[in-house]
Amino acid sequence: MKFTDRQRIIKIYENAVQLHEYIAENAVSRESLLQERPLQWLVTTPLYNIGEHVYRLSDEYKKGQPQIPWAMIAGVRHRLVHNYDGTNWNIIADVVFEELPILITQLKELMAGEA
């Protein structure tokens, strides 16, 4: 199925919120994410999905929203998919605990402005 940029933004937002809520509701800590393989597997699927949708956004759309680090987001997905054994979980923890809340806020503002 081919998605519009708007549909992809909604999918990205939904995945980000669901991951963020899971982390909060289950009191997942940075330390547990760094050490526990099941948690690492748990966060990779939403990050894959987010990165894939970002990668497939039109260039025009991404250029119109330069405040969001689109290339970095897509790059996380590529690294997880193509270099799993070499994943730096400190970087992934930074993404999950520091960058994800910022992205959620940016996407929420973006969607509100497009409504």
Protein Blocks (a to p, Z undefined) as FASTA:
>chain_A
ZZdfklmmmmmmmmmmmmmmmmmmnopafklmmmmmklmmmmmmmmmmmmmmmmmpcfkl
mmmmmmbcfklmmmmmmmmmmmmmlpcfklmmmmmmmmmmmmmmmmmmmmmmmZZ
